Amino acid sequence: MNTNICVWGARGGHGCTTVAALTAATLARDGTVTLNDLARNEGFYPYTGQDGLVVLGEGPPTADVWDCGPLTPDSSYEALPGQVNVVVLRGPDYAGMAALMRHNPPVDHLVVITEPGRALDVTDTRTVFGWETIEFPYDPAVARRGDAGTLLITRKEYSELAGLTARTRENHTAT
């Protein structure tokens, strides 16, 4: 069974699209990954085909990654087979954490993009939410590749994201 990884942003601009793209590119080393652009990020994915799809890698299908955009009151968390919910929080910041509390999404993993000089840190998010948390330091080079539309071309692998799906597959198999 394919894993369906749904990536949500705590708010707009928190890095949901970047994390979705990096997750898909990382997983594509093991087979074919479909990146689904539900957030309709015009121009971010320069090779988007019909219906907002980008297909990466070769070989057997391994995962579908869904860029779901920011959480909203209308967000639907309907379960797909093998669904893994990943929420991205940048900063971390109070407004993003408040949005997570307000929307209360089902979360398998929280990706925190940390920035220096913030009042809150990844320990605070773990304390407040208790979710499995993956920390990424903010990297301006990644932001520039996203802005230039070259993020998927560089295909840098992020072992933390590859491990995310392996841990999730184990958790879903065990239940």
N, C-alpha and C positions, 0 to 999 in steps of 0.2 A: 504494500500500500504506500502511495506517495504521502509525504508529509506536506501539509498545507500550513505555511508559516504566514500568519497575518500580522503585519507590522503597522502599529498605530502610533501617532504622535500625541503626547500629552496635550499639546497645543500646536498651532501652526508655527513652523520655523524651528522646531525642536530637533530635526534631523531624521524624521521618519523615512523620507525618500532615500536619503543617503544610506541609512542602515539597511533598508530593503535591497538597494542595489548592491551594496557590499556583501550582504548575505547571499544573494543569488550568485554573484561572481565567485564567491568562495566555494559555494556548494557545487558549482558547475565543473569543478575539477573531478568530481566523482560520477558525473553523468549529465543528463540534460535537465536543465532547470528552466521553468517558465516564470518570468517576472510579469506580474499583472498590475498594470497601472490604474488602479481604481480611483486614485486621487487626481488623475488627468493632469499630470505635470508636463504641460506642453514644453517641449524643448529639452527637458532634463534627460530624457532617454532619447537620444538622437536616432536610434534605430527601431523605434516602436513600429510594429506592424499593425495590421487591422485589429480592432478591438483593444488597443492598448497593451498588446503582448510583446514581450521581448523573449526570445528563446536563446539560451546560452548553453554552451557545452555540447558534448556528443555522447552517444551511448544511451543506455536505458534511462528512462525518466526517474529522477530521484526526488524532486520536490517542486512544489509550486509556491512561489513567494508572492504575497499580495501586499502592495503598497496601498494601505487603506486610508492614508491621510490623517488629519487630526481628529481626535475624539470630539463628538458633538452630541447634543441631546438626542439626535436622531440616529446615532451610530447603531448598527445592527451587529450583534455578536453571534449570529446564528452559526452553529457548528458545522464545519466541513469535516469529512472523514480525515482523521489524523491531524486535526487542527491544533496549532501551537500559536498562542497569542503573545506577541512581543510588543511592549510599549516602550517608546523612546522618550526620555526626559533629559533636557539639556540644562546645564547650569551646575547643579539643580537649582531651581528657583521656586519661590513660594507659590506663584501663580500656577505653575505647571503641577506642583504637588496638590494644590487646591482643586485643579481640574480633575486630577486622578481620583481624589476623594469624592468629588461631585458626581462623576460619571460612573465610578466603581466598576471598571471593566474587568472581565475575567483575565487574569495575567498569569502566564507561565514563566515569563522572563521579563525583567525590567532592564533596559539598556540605558545607562546613565552616561551622557557625554559631559564630562567634567571640564570646567573652566577654572583657571586660577583666579584667586581673589574673591570667590563667591562666599557668601555667609553660610551656605549649606554645603555639605559634601555627601559623598556616596554613603557614608555611615548613617547619616540622618535619614536617607531614603530607606535604607534597610531597617532602621529602627521604627520608622513610621508605618511602613507597609509590610515588612516581613517577607517580601518576594525575593526569589533568586535574582541576583543583580549582577550584571556584567558591566564593568566600568571601562570607558574609553576616554582618554584625554582628548580634548578638542585639538584638531590638527588643521591648521590653515591650509596646508597643501591638499588635503582631502576636499576642503571647501572649494578651493580654486578649481580642482578637477571637476567637481560637481557643477560649478558655475560655467565652466567651459564645455560641458557636455562630453568630457573624456573619461569620466569615472569608470565606465564599463570597459573602456579600451585598455586601461592600464592593468586591470584584473589583479590588483594586489590582493593577496589572500589574508584573511584575518582569522587566525586559529580560534579565537574566542567565539566567533560566529559558527565555525564548523563544529565546534564542540557543543554549541547550543542545540543543534538538531540531533546530535548523537545522544545527548542527555535526555532530550525530550522523547526520542524514539524509545529509549529504555523505560522512561516513566510511563508512556502510553502502553507499552507491551506488558509491563508489570501490573497494570490495573485492569 
